[in-house]
Amino acid sequence: MTARQIYLDHAATTPVDPIVLEAMLPYFGEVFGNPSSIHRWGQKAEAAVEAARSDVAGVLHCLPEEVVFTGCGSESDNLALRGAARAAARIRGARHILTTPVEHHAVLRTAEQLAQEGFELELLPVDGCGRVSPKDLESRLRQDTAIVSVIFANNEIGTINPIAELGALCREREIPFHTDAVQAASQLALDLRELPVDLLSIGAHKFYGPKGVGALFIRRGTPLDPSQTGGSQESGLRAGTHNVPLIIGLAKALVLTAASLDEHGGHYRRLRDKLITEIPLRIPDARVTGHPDERLPNHASFVFRDLDGNQLLAALDLQGFGCSSGSACKTGDPEPSDVLTAIGLPREWALGSLRVTVGRSTADDDIQAFLGLLPDVVSLLRLVAVSRT
């Protein structure tokens, strides 16, 4: 194995920022109280949690009481979908769920489980870039629609959806609208004063925070039933003792990320565009996936015809490059992803997927090294595949 190690999988996870780690450390030891306790130790921890809540609200431009801390982005998605759907069914008898086939599995599998409970699940069509058309949503909204959930920016192909337009359609009809912004929060400014969304999910480890903590924005007045019951933490919507160090880490990471979007965005786009331009020119039967313009600044994704994506990842890893075949939650599955199937790619293309996501530490030389190696790796794997047939 080469000594070179270049990490190009920042959509899967990011390293914890040293400033974030420093902010978290006191809450593992010195400030150890339970925020639900009345005594001074508990009050000190509670004050830290509420300060973190205010920091998150400041970045998202919402009210602190509209921020609920969770265990991860997936839990935020679960709470949003189950909570809104069950509340809509209980309050107004609505049992129709609209989502898309290109959602993260945290949304799709939750929606499928709700369908097993008697809800009617309908998947909105997407175009070849994975985007939802506002016209398609408008034609499918019904009086008994309980919840609409559309991913803000796709984790596998980087496409950004027209969330403002989609949310406005739901708001006109007083239908709760949720968006999974787990990827978007790391790359885009989110202003909930302007965005007509009722529920929005984020996860800290996508923006240089710790794993194991997330948050859900719940607009004031949005009916939501808890999916995790027990104590009265998080206004009764998410029972369980607060993970104070991780909550502090999420808030600090989000504040730092929001403050540096402009600083890092140009760097990300330049590296991303180099990948998107060069790879199809250097490798035969290679395609860019996702929208050419409306895509995450740090996200480049491809498919290669007649290539096994998992073999490609293993070969790149042997050369010191860390990439993925799409969602980190999907890697290792020998079947094409739901996303690539939904955008119309045939199996011989969809199996050969590659996602390259850059981060703060990614340098121009890293991308040059990757571009210099990838064509040879793809060519060798194709030769091996032909020799076995």
C-alpha positions as CSV (number, residue, x, y, z in Angstrom):
1,M,0.0,0.0,0.0
2,T,1.2,3.5,-0.8
3,A,2.1,5.8,2.1
4,R,-0.2,8.5,0.6
5,Q,-3.5,8.9,2.4
6,I,-6.1,11.3,0.8
7,Y,-9.6,11.4,2.3
8,L,-12.2,12.3,-0.3
9,D,-15.4,11.2,1.5
10,H,-16.5,14.2,3.5
11,A,-20.2,13.6,2.7
12,A,-19.9,10.4,4.7
13,T,-18.3,12.1,7.7
14,T,-15.8,14.8,8.6
15,P,-13.1,14.9,11.3
16,V,-14.0,16.8,14.5
17,D,-12.7,20.4,14.3
18,P,-10.1,20.9,17.1
19,I,-12.0,24.0,18.3
20,V,-15.2,21.9,18.6
21,L,-13.3,19.2,20.5
22,E,-11.9,21.8,22.9
23,A,-15.4,23.2,23.5
24,M,-16.7,19.7,24.3
25,L,-14.0,18.5,26.7
26,P,-15.2,20.2,29.9
27,Y,-18.6,18.5,29.6
28,F,-17.1,15.0,29.8
29,G,-15.7,15.7,33.2
30,E,-15.8,19.1,35.0
31,V,-19.4,20.0,34.0
32,F,-20.9,16.5,34.4
33,G,-24.4,17.3,35.8
34,N,-27.7,16.0,34.4
35,P,-29.5,18.9,32.8
36,S,-32.8,17.6,34.2
37,S,-31.5,17.9,37.8
38,I,-32.5,20.9,40.0
39,H,-29.2,21.4,41.8
40,R,-26.4,23.6,40.7
41,W,-24.6,20.8,38.9
42,G,-27.7,20.1,36.8
43,Q,-28.4,23.8,36.3
44,K,-24.9,24.4,34.9
45,A,-25.4,21.6,32.4
46,E,-28.8,22.8,31.5
47,A,-27.5,26.3,30.9
48,A,-24.9,24.9,28.5
49,V,-27.6,23.0,26.6
50,E,-29.8,26.0,26.3
51,A,-26.9,28.2,25.2
52,A,-26.2,25.6,22.5
53,R,-29.9,25.6,21.5
54,S,-29.7,29.4,21.1
55,D,-26.6,29.1,19.0
56,V,-28.2,26.6,16.6
57,A,-31.3,28.8,16.4
58,G,-29.1,31.8,15.6
59,V,-27.5,30.0,12.6
60,L,-30.9,28.7,11.3
61,H,-32.7,31.9,12.0
62,C,-35.5,30.4,14.1
63,L,-36.6,30.4,17.7
64,P,-34.6,28.4,20.3
65,E,-37.8,26.5,21.3
66,E,-38.1,25.3,17.7
67,V,-34.8,23.3,18.0
68,V,-35.0,19.8,19.3
69,F,-31.8,17.8,19.9
70,T,-31.6,14.2,18.8
71,G,-29.1,11.4,18.5
72,C,-28.3,11.9,14.8
73,G,-29.7,13.1,11.4
74,S,-31.5,9.8,10.9
75,E,-33.3,10.1,14.2
76,S,-34.3,13.6,13.3
77,D,-35.8,12.3,10.0
78,N,-37.6,9.5,11.9
79,L,-39.1,11.9,14.4
80,A,-40.2,14.3,11.7
81,L,-41.9,11.7,9.6
82,R,-43.4,9.5,12.2
83,G,-44.3,12.5,14.5
84,A,-46.0,14.6,11.8
85,A,-47.7,11.6,10.1
86,R,-49.2,10.2,13.3
87,A,-50.3,13.7,14.5
88,A,-52.0,14.4,11.2
89,A,-53.8,11.0,11.3
90,R,-54.9,11.7,14.9
91,I,-56.0,15.3,14.4
92,R,-57.5,15.4,10.9
93,G,-57.6,11.8,9.7
94,A,-54.9,12.4,7.1
95,R,-53.0,9.3,6.1
96,H,-51.4,10.2,2.7
97,I,-47.5,10.5,2.7
98,L,-45.6,12.1,-0.2
99,T,-41.9,11.6,-0.5
100,T,-39.3,10.8,-3.2
101,P,-37.4,7.7,-4.3
102,V,-34.1,9.5,-3.9
103,E,-34.4,10.1,-0.1
104,H,-31.9,8.9,2.4
105,H,-33.0,5.5,3.8
106,A,-33.8,7.3,7.1
107,V,-36.8,8.8,5.3
108,L,-37.6,6.0,2.9
109,R,-37.5,3.2,5.3
110,T,-39.5,5.2,7.8
111,A,-42.2,6.0,5.2
112,E,-42.3,2.3,4.2
113,Q,-42.9,1.3,7.8
114,L,-45.7,3.9,8.1
115,A,-47.2,2.4,5.0
116,Q,-47.3,-1.0,6.8
117,E,-49.2,0.7,9.6
118,G,-51.9,1.8,7.2
119,F,-50.7,5.1,5.7
120,E,-50.8,5.5,1.9
121,L,-47.3,6.1,0.6
122,E,-46.8,7.9,-2.8
123,L,-43.4,8.6,-4.3
124,L,-43.0,11.7,-6.4
125,P,-41.2,11.4,-9.7
126,V,-37.8,12.9,-10.2
127,D,-35.9,13.9,-13.3
128,G,-32.7,12.5,-14.6
129,C,-30.8,14.7,-12.2
130,G,-32.8,13.6,-9.2
131,R,-34.9,16.8,-8.8
132,V,-38.5,17.1,-7.9
133,S,-40.7,19.4,-10.1
134,P,-43.0,21.8,-8.2
135,K,-45.7,21.0,-10.8
136,D,-45.5,17.3,-10.0
137,L,-45.8,18.0,-6.3
138,E,-48.7,20.4,-6.8
139,S,-50.7,17.8,-8.9
140,R,-50.3,15.2,-6.1
141,L,-51.1,17.2,-3.0
142,R,-54.4,16.1,-1.5
143,Q,-56.7,17.2,1.3
144,D,-55.6,14.1,3.3
145,T,-51.9,14.5,2.7
146,A,-50.3,14.1,6.2
147,I,-46.7,15.0,5.4
148,V,-44.5,15.8,2.5
149,S,-40.7,15.1,2.8
150,V,-38.2,16.1,0.1
151,I,-34.5,15.9,0.6
152,F,-32.7,19.3,0.4
153,A,-29.5,18.1,-1.2
154,N,-29.0,14.5,-2.3
155,N,-26.2,12.7,-0.4
156,E,-25.4,10.4,-3.4
157,I,-25.5,12.7,-6.4
158,G,-25.3,16.1,-4.8
159,T,-28.4,17.6,-6.5
160,I,-30.1,20.5,-4.7
161,N,-33.9,20.5,-4.8
162,P,-36.1,23.7,-5.2
163,I,-37.1,23.5,-1.6
164,A,-38.5,27.1,-1.4
165,E,-40.9,26.4,-4.2
166,L,-41.9,23.0,-2.9
167,G,-42.4,24.3,0.6
168,A,-44.5,27.2,-0.6
169,L,-47.0,24.8,-2.3
170,C,-47.4,22.9,1.0
171,R,-47.8,26.0,3.0
172,E,-50.6,27.2,0.8
173,R,-52.5,24.1,1.7
174,E,-51.4,23.9,5.3
175,I,-49.6,20.6,4.8
176,P,-46.5,20.0,6.9
177,F,-43.3,20.0,4.8
178,H,-40.1,18.3,6.0
179,T,-36.7,18.4,4.4
180,D,-33.6,16.3,5.2
181,A,-30.9,18.9,5.2
182,V,-28.2,16.7,6.7
183,Q,-25.9,17.3,3.7
184,A,-27.1,20.8,2.9
185,A,-26.3,22.2,6.4
186,S,-22.6,21.6,5.8
187,Q,-22.5,23.5,2.6
188,L,-25.4,26.0,2.3
189,A,-26.8,28.9,4.3
190,L,-30.2,27.9,5.8
191,D,-32.5,30.8,6.7
192,L,-35.7,29.5,8.2
193,R,-37.2,33.0,8.2
194,E,-37.3,32.7,4.4
195,L,-37.6,29.0,3.8
196,P,-41.2,27.7,4.0
197,V,-40.4,24.4,5.7
198,D,-42.0,23.1,8.9
199,L,-39.4,20.4,9.8
200,L,-35.7,20.3,8.9
201,S,-33.1,17.7,10.0
202,I,-29.4,18.1,10.5
203,G,-26.5,15.9,11.8
204,A,-23.3,17.2,13.4
205,H,-20.8,14.9,11.9
206,K,-21.3,16.2,8.4
207,F,-20.0,19.7,9.4
208,Y,-16.9,18.9,11.5
209,G,-18.9,18.1,14.7
210,P,-19.1,14.8,16.6
211,K,-21.0,11.7,15.6
212,G,-24.1,10.7,17.5
213,V,-25.9,14.0,17.7
214,G,-28.4,15.8,15.5
215,A,-31.2,18.4,15.6
216,L,-34.6,18.8,14.3
217,F,-36.2,22.2,13.6
218,I,-39.9,22.1,14.3
219,R,-41.7,25.3,13.3
220,R,-43.9,26.6,16.1
221,G,-47.4,25.3,15.8
222,T,-46.5,22.2,13.8
223,P,-48.3,19.2,15.3
224,L,-45.9,16.4,16.1
225,D,-46.3,13.2,18.2
226,P,-43.2,11.9,20.0
227,S,-41.7,8.7,18.7
228,Q,-39.4,8.2,21.7
229,T,-41.2,8.3,25.0
230,G,-40.1,8.5,28.6
231,G,-39.0,11.7,30.4
232,S,-40.1,15.3,29.5
233,Q,-36.8,16.3,27.8
234,E,-36.9,18.4,24.7
235,S,-40.5,19.6,25.4
236,G,-41.6,16.0,25.6
237,L,-40.7,15.3,22.0
238,R,-37.5,13.4,22.6
239,A,-37.1,11.6,25.9
240,G,-33.7,10.6,27.3
241,T,-30.9,12.3,29.2
242,H,-29.2,15.0,27.1
243,N,-25.8,14.1,25.7
244,V,-24.4,17.4,26.8
245,P,-20.8,17.2,25.3
246,L,-22.2,16.2,21.9
247,I,-24.9,18.9,21.9
248,I,-22.2,21.5,22.7
249,G,-20.1,20.1,19.9
250,L,-23.0,20.3,17.4
251,A,-23.7,23.9,18.2
252,K,-20.0,25.0,18.1
253,A,-19.5,23.1,14.7
254,L,-22.6,24.7,13.2
255,V,-21.6,28.2,14.2
256,L,-18.1,27.7,12.8
257,T,-19.4,26.2,9.6
258,A,-21.9,29.0,9.0
259,A,-19.2,31.6,9.6
260,S,-16.9,30.0,7.0
261,L,-19.2,29.1,4.2
262,D,-17.9,31.8,1.9
263,E,-14.3,31.1,2.8
264,H,-14.5,27.4,1.9
265,G,-17.2,27.5,-0.7
266,G,-15.0,28.8,-3.5
267,H,-12.3,26.3,-2.8
268,Y,-14.7,23.5,-2.8
269,R,-16.4,24.5,-6.1
270,R,-13.0,24.8,-7.9
271,L,-11.9,21.3,-6.9
272,R,-15.4,19.9,-7.6
273,D,-15.6,21.5,-11.0
274,K,-12.1,20.1,-11.9
275,L,-13.2,16.6,-11.0
276,I,-16.5,17.0,-13.0
277,T,-14.7,18.4,-16.0
278,E,-11.7,16.1,-16.1
279,I,-13.0,12.6,-15.2
280,P,-15.3,12.2,-18.2
281,L,-12.5,13.5,-20.5
282,R,-9.9,11.1,-19.1
283,I,-12.1,7.9,-18.8
284,P,-14.2,6.3,-21.5
285,D,-17.8,5.4,-20.6
286,A,-17.9,7.7,-17.6
287,R,-20.8,10.0,-16.8
288,V,-21.4,12.7,-14.2
289,T,-24.5,12.1,-12.0
290,G,-26.6,14.8,-10.5
291,H,-27.5,18.3,-11.6
292,P,-24.7,20.2,-13.5
293,D,-25.3,23.5,-11.7
294,E,-27.7,23.0,-8.7
295,R,-25.5,20.7,-6.7
296,L,-23.5,20.8,-3.4
297,P,-20.3,22.8,-3.7
298,N,-18.1,20.0,-2.5
299,H,-19.8,17.1,-4.3
300,A,-18.7,15.3,-7.5
301,S,-20.3,12.0,-8.5
302,F,-20.0,9.6,-11.4
303,V,-20.9,6.3,-12.9
304,F,-18.6,4.1,-15.0
305,R,-20.1,1.6,-17.4
306,D,-19.3,-2.1,-16.8
307,L,-17.5,-1.5,-13.6
308,D,-18.1,-2.8,-10.0
309,G,-18.2,0.2,-7.8
310,N,-17.2,-1.7,-4.6
311,Q,-14.1,-3.1,-6.4
312,L,-13.2,0.4,-7.5
313,L,-13.5,1.7,-3.9
314,A,-11.3,-1.2,-2.7
315,A,-8.7,-0.5,-5.4
316,L,-8.6,3.2,-4.6
317,D,-8.3,2.5,-0.9
318,L,-5.2,0.3,-1.6
319,Q,-3.7,3.4,-3.3
320,G,-4.5,5.6,-0.3
321,F,-7.7,7.3,-1.5
322,G,-10.9,7.3,0.6
323,C,-14.1,7.6,-1.5
324,S,-17.5,6.0,-1.6
325,S,-20.0,4.6,-4.0
326,G,-22.8,6.9,-2.9
327,S,-24.3,6.9,0.6
328,A,-22.0,5.6,3.3
329,C,-25.1,3.7,4.5
330,K,-25.3,1.9,1.2
331,T,-21.7,1.0,0.5
332,G,-21.1,-2.7,0.4
333,D,-24.5,-3.5,-1.1
334,P,-24.0,-5.3,-4.5
335,E,-27.3,-3.9,-5.9
336,P,-27.7,-0.5,-7.6
337,S,-28.8,2.3,-5.2
338,D,-32.4,3.5,-5.2
339,V,-31.2,6.9,-6.2
340,L,-29.4,5.8,-9.4
341,T,-32.3,3.5,-10.4
342,A,-34.7,6.4,-9.8
343,I,-32.8,8.7,-12.2
344,G,-33.1,6.1,-14.9
345,L,-29.6,4.6,-15.0
346,P,-29.5,1.0,-16.3
347,R,-27.8,-1.7,-14.2
348,E,-24.6,-1.8,-16.3
349,W,-24.0,1.9,-15.4
350,A,-25.6,2.1,-11.9
351,L,-23.3,-0.6,-10.4
352,G,-20.2,1.5,-11.2
353,S,-20.9,4.5,-9.0
354,L,-18.3,6.8,-7.4
355,R,-18.8,9.7,-5.0
356,V,-15.9,12.1,-4.4
357,T,-16.5,14.8,-1.8
358,V,-13.8,17.3,-0.8
359,G,-13.3,19.1,2.5
360,R,-11.4,21.8,4.2
361,S,-8.1,19.9,4.1
362,T,-8.3,18.9,0.5
363,A,-5.6,20.4,-1.6
364,D,-5.1,21.0,-5.3
365,D,-2.3,18.4,-5.3
366,D,-4.7,15.8,-3.8
367,I,-7.1,16.2,-6.7
368,Q,-4.2,16.1,-9.2
369,A,-3.0,12.9,-7.7
370,F,-6.5,11.4,-7.8
371,L,-7.0,12.4,-11.4
372,G,-3.7,10.9,-12.3
373,L,-4.5,7.6,-10.7
374,L,-8.2,7.0,-11.4
375,P,-8.0,6.3,-15.2
376,D,-5.4,3.6,-14.7
377,V,-7.4,2.0,-11.9
378,V,-10.6,2.0,-13.9
379,S,-8.8,0.6,-17.0
380,L,-7.2,-2.2,-15.0
381,L,-10.5,-3.2,-13.3
382,R,-12.3,-3.4,-16.7
383,L,-9.5,-5.6,-18.1
384,V,-9.8,-7.9,-15.1
385,A,-13.6,-8.1,-15.6
386,V,-13.2,-8.9,-19.3
387,S,-10.7,-11.6,-18.6
388,R,-13.1,-13.3,-16.2
389,T,-15.9,-13.5,-18.7
